């Protein structure tokens, strides 16, 4: 039945889970870690059966690997913690991993193999819009839920989509809205953008033109670069006469980091926006020039104690900062676990229906997850953060000397077509 689900981090005690799961109009208790229903009923334990297979199909190499690896690691952590807590109704989970290399054809081959030969009941980890556009068609055809981490192109979801779900990055047509609200609040009137010539970049460009272009008091300049581009000096020189206050690198995720460093080297003082860029990678490549300058969107609420507790465990396991791609990967496994226990079966169609009909509070997330009928985020509230030189919370990223600070909380975004 439709309702609100609180999905705690898997380190919490099971009794806490029972107390904190909330349903609207229903007394049924379910949760990511419950071993059975409260009355002892529900599906029989099938301990000893083959593990429940979940797929990771994402970018572990190529320009999108800095998002793909954390997403995979977040899924690994959730699977390991869930298995240590007894699995789902006594059954263990296994994560079957495939690297798409950022190539759509590789993604299609990988997802088909995961479904048809490895028997995965759901898959997650998608970063590249080009790959997601191809693999979403396979997920719909095969009837298996597919979770997007980034991959924000509006064309990925169609009115008939029922198996594909965004979980972190909102669609390209809406992602500019919080940036527009920020530039208006700050009185920014000179804006430049560098667009990657691929699905996501062009979609965000359309949104920039539609949302910023008509603003009478804002000067806008746009340059387009190949998605593989890493040398942006010539593009940035064209912005020097404009002297932008804000450079939108959101349409060029792989290039946002070198672009920021090269802008600093040219003496441009503009703030730069990324596209949910991994903070550790930003600091590693941009250095001190990132602090008090690099703005980025996030689905992780870095101020939330639930995020900080989870991120400390993630750091213990992987020795790195828990980026929001990792949080999304972790959450995708929780969603599948909750759905299996709620519907009492591994049927992918029922899992997808459960997701569409309910709302979910995931640990560390900036908003409550819910979806439209075709898998778009309903009411996403992404955060705009800036990197600051300060000590992170205990255990989260020991000794780093930096941590994201929330500077703007977006009002709920309206999905395209709503």
C-alpha positions in Angstrom: 0.0 0.0 0.0 1.2 3.6 -0.6 3.0 5.2 2.3 6.1 6.8 3.6 9.1 4.6 4.3 12.0 5.5 6.6 15.0 3.5 5.5 17.7 3.7 8.1 21.4 3.2 7.6 22.1 -0.5 8.0 24.2 0.1 11.1 21.1 0.9 13.2 19.5 -1.7 15.5 16.6 -3.7 14.1 14.3 -2.5 17.0 15.1 1.1 16.0 14.1 0.2 12.4 10.7 -1.1 13.5 10.0 2.0 15.6 10.9 4.4 12.9 9.3 3.1 9.7 6.2 5.2 9.0 3.3 4.2 6.8 0.4 6.4 5.8 -3.0 4.6 6.2 -1.4 1.3 6.9 -0.2 -0.6 10.0 2.2 -2.9 8.0 5.8 -2.6 9.2 8.5 -3.1 6.7 12.1 -1.9 6.4 15.4 -2.5 4.8 16.5 -4.7 7.7 13.4 -6.4 9.0 13.7 -10.2 9.0 10.0 -10.7 9.0 6.7 -8.9 9.6 5.9 -7.9 13.1 3.4 -10.7 13.6 5.8 -13.3 12.5 4.0 -13.8 9.2 5.1 -12.8 5.7 7.2 -14.8 3.3 9.1 -17.8 4.7 12.8 -17.4 5.1 14.6 -19.0 2.2 18.1 -19.1 3.7 20.3 -21.4 1.8 18.9 -20.4 -1.6 21.0 -18.7 -4.1 21.8 -15.0 -3.3 19.6 -12.3 -4.6 21.5 -10.6 -7.4 21.6 -6.9 -7.9 23.6 -5.4 -10.8 26.0 -2.5 -10.9 26.2 -1.2 -14.5 28.2 2.0 -14.6 31.4 3.7 -15.4 34.5 2.3 -13.7 36.8 3.6 -16.4 36.8 6.6 -18.7 35.8 10.2 -18.0 32.9 9.4 -15.8 34.8 6.9 -13.5 35.2 9.6 -10.7 31.4 9.2 -10.2 31.1 5.5 -11.1 33.6 4.1 -8.6 32.0 5.9 -5.6 28.5 4.8 -6.8 29.8 1.2 -7.0 31.4 1.4 -3.6 28.2 2.7 -2.0 26.4 -0.3 -3.4 29.1 -2.6 -2.1 28.8 -1.1 1.4 25.0 -1.5 1.5 25.2 -5.1 0.3 27.9 -6.0 2.8 26.1 -4.4 5.7 22.8 -5.9 4.8 24.4 -9.4 4.5 26.1 -8.9 7.9 22.7 -8.1 9.4 21.2 -11.3 8.0 20.3 -10.5 4.5 16.7 -10.2 3.2 14.5 -12.7 4.9 17.5 -14.8 5.5 18.9 -14.6 2.0 22.2 -13.0 1.1 22.6 -10.4 -1.6 25.3 -10.3 -4.2 26.4 -7.4 -6.3 27.4 -8.2 -9.9 29.5 -5.5 -11.4 30.0 -4.4 -15.0 32.0 -1.5 -16.4 30.3 0.3 -19.3 33.5 2.4 -19.9 31.0 5.3 -20.7 30.2 3.6 -24.1 26.5 3.0 -24.8 27.0 -0.3 -26.7 29.0 -1.6 -23.7 26.2 -0.6 -21.4 23.6 -2.4 -23.5 25.7 -5.6 -23.6 26.4 -5.5 -19.9 22.8 -5.0 -18.8 21.5 -7.7 -21.1 24.1 -10.1 -19.7 23.3 -9.2 -16.1 19.6 -9.7 -16.7 19.6 -12.8 -19.0 22.6 -14.7 -17.6 23.1 -13.5 -14.1 19.5 -13.0 -13.1 19.7 -9.6 -11.5 16.4 -8.3 -10.3 17.5 -4.6 -10.4 20.5 -2.7 -11.5 22.0 0.7 -10.6 25.0 3.0 -10.9 24.3 4.8 -14.2 26.3 8.0 -14.6 26.6 8.8 -18.3 23.4 10.1 -20.0 24.5 8.5 -23.3 24.8 5.1 -21.6 21.6 5.5 -19.6 19.7 6.5 -22.7 20.6 3.2 -24.3 20.3 1.0 -21.2 17.0 2.4 -20.1 15.4 1.0 -23.2 16.7 -2.4 -22.3 15.4 -2.1 -18.7 12.0 -1.2 -20.0 12.0 -4.0 -22.5 13.2 -6.6 -20.0 11.0 -5.3 -17.1 13.9 -4.8 -14.6 14.3 -1.7 -12.4 17.2 0.5 -13.4 18.5 3.3 -11.1 20.2 6.4 -12.4 22.8 8.1 -10.2 23.6 11.0 -12.5 22.5 10.6 -16.2 20.1 13.6 -16.2 19.1 13.8 -19.9 15.3 14.3 -20.2 15.2 11.9 -23.1 16.1 9.0 -20.9 12.6 8.8 -19.5 9.6 8.7 -21.7 5.9 9.0 -20.8 5.8 5.2 -20.9 8.8 4.5 -18.7 8.0 2.3 -15.7 11.3 0.7 -14.8 13.8 3.5 -14.8 14.3 5.8 -11.7 16.4 8.9 -11.1 17.9 8.9 -7.6 20.3 11.8 -7.2 20.7 14.2 -10.2 17.5 15.8 -11.3 16.7 16.1 -15.0 18.6 18.5 -17.2 15.5 20.7 -17.8 15.1 21.3 -14.0 18.7 21.3 -12.8 19.3 25.0 -13.8 16.3 26.2 -11.7 18.3 26.2 -8.4 21.2 27.9 -10.1 18.9 30.6 -11.5 17.4 31.1 -8.0 21.0 31.4 -6.6 22.2 33.9 -9.2 19.1 36.0 -8.7 19.5 35.9 -4.9 23.1 37.0 -5.2 22.5 39.7 -7.9 24.7 38.0 -10.5 24.4 39.6 -13.9 27.3 38.2 -16.0 27.1 34.5 -16.7 29.2 32.2 -18.9 28.8 28.5 -19.6 30.9 25.8 -21.2 28.8 22.9 -22.7 29.9 19.4 -23.5 28.8 18.2 -26.9 26.9 15.1 -25.8 23.4 14.3 -24.5 23.6 15.8 -21.0 25.5 18.9 -22.1 23.2 19.8 -24.9 20.1 19.2 -22.7 21.5 21.6 -20.0 22.4 24.1 -22.7 18.7 24.1 -23.8 17.7 24.7 -20.1 20.2 27.6 -19.7 19.0 29.3 -22.9 15.3 28.8 -21.8 15.8 30.0 -18.2 18.7 32.4 -18.2 18.5 33.7 -21.8 15.3 35.7 -21.3 16.5 37.5 -18.1 16.8 41.2 -19.1 19.5 42.0 -16.5 21.8 39.0 -17.2 24.5 38.8 -19.9 25.0 35.2 -21.0 27.8 33.7 -23.1 28.0 30.0 -24.1 30.9 28.0 -25.6 30.6 24.3 -26.7 33.5 21.8 -26.3 34.0 18.1 -26.9 33.1 15.9 -23.9 36.7 14.6 -23.9 38.1 18.1 -23.8 40.5 18.9 -20.9 42.2 22.1 -22.2 39.8 25.0 -21.8 42.1 28.0 -22.0 41.0 29.1 -25.5 37.4 28.9 -24.5 37.9 30.8 -21.3 39.8 33.6 -23.1 36.7 34.3 -25.0 35.0 35.1 -21.7 37.5 37.7 -20.6 35.8 40.7 -22.0 32.5 39.6 -20.3 34.4 39.1 -17.0 31.8 36.7 -15.8 30.8 36.5 -12.1 29.6 32.9 -12.6 30.9 30.2 -15.0 28.5 27.3 -15.4 30.5 24.1 -15.9 27.4 22.1 -15.0 26.9 21.2 -18.7 30.4 19.8 -18.9 30.8 17.4 -15.9 34.1 15.8 -17.0 35.7 19.2 -17.7 34.5 21.1 -14.7 37.7 20.4 -12.7 40.4 21.4 -15.2 38.2 24.3 -16.3 38.2 25.7 -12.8 41.9 25.4 -12.4 42.6 27.0 -15.8 40.1 29.9 -15.1 42.2 30.6 -12.0 45.4 30.5 -13.9 44.0 33.1 -16.4 43.0 35.4 -13.6 39.3 34.9 -13.9 37.7 35.3 -10.5 34.3 33.9 -11.3 32.6 31.3 -9.2 32.3 28.0 -11.0 29.4 25.5 -10.8 30.0 21.8 -11.2 27.6 18.9 -11.8 27.6 16.9 -8.6 31.4 16.6 -9.0 33.2 14.5 -6.4 34.6 16.9 -3.8 37.8 15.0 -3.2 38.5 15.0 -7.0 37.9 18.7 -7.1 40.4 19.4 -4.3 42.9 17.0 -5.8 42.9 18.7 -9.2 42.0 22.3 -8.5 43.8 22.7 -5.2 43.4 25.9 -3.1 41.6 27.6 -6.0 38.6 25.4 -5.3 38.0 26.8 -1.8 35.4 29.6 -1.5 34.8 29.3 -5.2 33.7 25.9 -6.4 29.9 25.6 -6.2 28.2 22.3 -6.7 24.8 20.6 -6.5 24.3 17.7 -4.2 21.7 15.1 -3.2 23.7 14.4 0.1 22.9 16.6 3.1 26.5 17.0 4.5 25.1 18.6 7.6 22.8 15.7 8.5 24.1 13.5 11.4 22.7 10.5 9.5 24.9 11.3 6.6 27.9 11.8 8.8 27.5 8.5 10.6 27.2 6.7 7.3 30.1 8.6 5.8 32.3 7.6 8.7 31.6 3.9 8.1 32.2 4.4 4.4 35.6 6.0 5.2 36.5 3.1 7.5 35.8 0.7 4.6 37.2 2.6 1.6 39.5 5.2 3.1 37.8 8.0 1.2 35.1 10.7 1.4 31.6 9.6 0.8 30.5 11.5 -2.3 26.8 11.9 -3.1 27.2 9.3 -5.9 28.3 6.8 -3.2 25.3 7.8 -1.1 23.0 7.3 -4.0 24.5 3.8 -4.7 24.0 2.9 -1.0 20.4 4.1 -1.2 19.6 2.1 -4.3 20.4 -1.1 -2.5 18.2 0.0 0.4 15.3 0.7 -1.9 15.5 -2.7 -3.5 15.7 -4.4 -0.1 12.7 -2.5 1.2 10.7 -3.3 -1.9 11.4 -7.1 -1.7 10.4 -7.2 2.0 7.3 -5.1 1.4 5.9 -7.0 -1.5 7.2 -10.4 -0.3 8.7 -11.3 -3.7 11.6 -10.6 -6.0 9.3 -9.9 -8.9 10.9 -6.8 -10.6 7.5 -5.5 -11.7 6.2 -5.4 -8.2 9.5 -3.9 -6.9 9.0 -1.0 -9.5 5.4 -0.6 -8.5 6.3 -0.4 -4.8 8.8 2.3 -5.6 6.4 4.4 -7.6 3.6 4.2 -5.0 5.6 5.2 -1.9 7.9 7.9 -0.5 11.3 7.1 1.1 13.5 8.8 3.7 17.0 7.6 3.0 19.9 8.2 5.4 21.8 11.3 4.6 19.6 12.4 1.7 18.7 16.1 1.2 15.1 15.3 0.4 12.5 12.6 0.6 12.6 10.4 -2.4 9.4 10.0 -4.5 8.8 9.5 -8.2 6.4 10.4 -10.9 4.7 7.6 -12.8 7.5 7.4 -15.3 10.4 7.5 -12.7 11.3 11.2 -12.6 12.1 12.7 -9.2 9.0 14.3 -7.7 9.9 17.3 -5.6 13.7 17.0 -5.6 15.4 19.7 -3.4 19.1 19.6 -4.4 21.5 21.6 -2.2 24.0 24.1 -3.6 27.3 23.7 -1.7 30.7 25.4 -1.7 34.0 23.9 -0.7 35.5 25.5 2.5 38.8 25.0 4.3 37.6 23.6 7.6 37.8 20.4 9.5 35.2 17.8 8.6 33.0 16.1 11.2 34.7 13.3 13.2 35.4 10.2 11.2 34.0 11.6 7.9 37.2 12.5 6.2 39.9 12.6 8.8 42.7 15.1 8.2 41.3 16.4 4.9 41.1 20.0 6.0 38.1 20.8 3.9 34.3 20.1 3.9 31.3 21.2 1.8 29.2 23.9 3.2 25.5 24.3 2.2 24.9 27.8 0.8 21.5 27.3 -0.8 18.6 24.9 -0.5 16.5 24.6 -3.6 12.7 24.8 -3.3 11.1 21.6 -4.6 11.7 21.1 -8.4 8.8 20.4 -10.7 9.6 17.5 -13.1 9.4 18.2 -16.8 5.9 17.6 -18.1 4.2 17.9 -14.8 
